[in-house]
Amino acid sequence: MMSEVFSPIVPEHPLVDNTKVLPQGLVPFPKEILDRLGAGDGSHLTLVCEGDRVVVMNSALYAMKEFQQGMAGKAESAGIRSEEDADALVKRLRSGSKE
């Protein structure tokens, strides 16, 4: 399906935990939360402040989700309705054809 948008698996029950702001303004995250985000040593996280709440997301997954939402409907409006249509477009573009 061409218009399928990435949707991470969301557990049935939210994970709630607490942390403490360290002297340099660093905020450590519990390992279980990092595991749910698919984040490890060196991973990038995106933080979105919404009023008095902060949403933390794996940056790579957030970027992919934003890209997919931005592209939603573009293929269909360009007449690409199947994988075969997409393959044909790629071949046409690679060959330099303007058809």
N, C-alpha and C positions, 0 to 999 in steps of 0.2 A: 504494500500500500504506500503510495508516494507521499501522502499528506500526514503520515503518522508522525506525531510530535513526541520527543523524548519525555518520558515520565518515570522518574525514579521510583523504586519500590518503597512505599511508605509503610512502616510497621503499624500494626493495629493500635499499639499503645505508645504514646510519646515517652521519650526518655527524659526525665527531669533530674538535674543534678546541680550542684552549686560549685562555685570556684571563688577565688579571692584575687583581687587586683594586687600585683606585686609592686614593690617600690618604684620600679622604672616604668610603670604603666603597663606591664605585660600581664596578660590574662591566660593562665594555663587552662587547657581543656582536658576534661577526663578522657582517658583512653577509649572507653566505650562509645563516647560521642564521636571521637575522631574515627573510630572504626566504622560507625554508621555512615559517616560522611565519606568514607573511602580515602581518608587523609592520613598521611604518615609523615615521618621526618622529611622536611623540605617541601611539603605540599603547600599550595597556596589556597587560602580561604577568602571568600568574598563575604563582607559584612554589610548588611543593609539595615539601616536604622529606620524604623517605622514608628514614629511617636516615641513611646517609652519602651519599645521592644527592639531587639536586635535579632535579625535572622542571619544565621551563619550557614554558608553553603560551600561545597567544594567548588573552587573557581573554574576548573575545567568543565565540570558538569553544568555549572551556571552559564558559562559562555556558550556551550553547545545548545542548551535550552533556549537562550536568547536568540541565537542564530536560527534555530528551527522555528521559533515563533515568528521571527522576522521574515522567514522564507515561506511560511504557511500560505498556501494558495497561489504562490507564484508559478509553480510548475503547471498547475491546471490552467491558469490564465494564459500561459504560453503554449497551451495545446499539448502538454506532456501529461498523458493519462496512464502510462504504463512504463515498465522498465525498458521495454522495446523502444518506446518513443524517446526515452532518455538516451539510450544507446545510439539511436539513429542521429540524434542531435549532436552528441559527442563526436561521432564519426564524421558528420558533415562539417563541424567546426575544425576538427583536426585536418581535414582535407583542404580547408580554405574555401570551401564552397559557400556562396552567399544565398543559396536557394532557400 
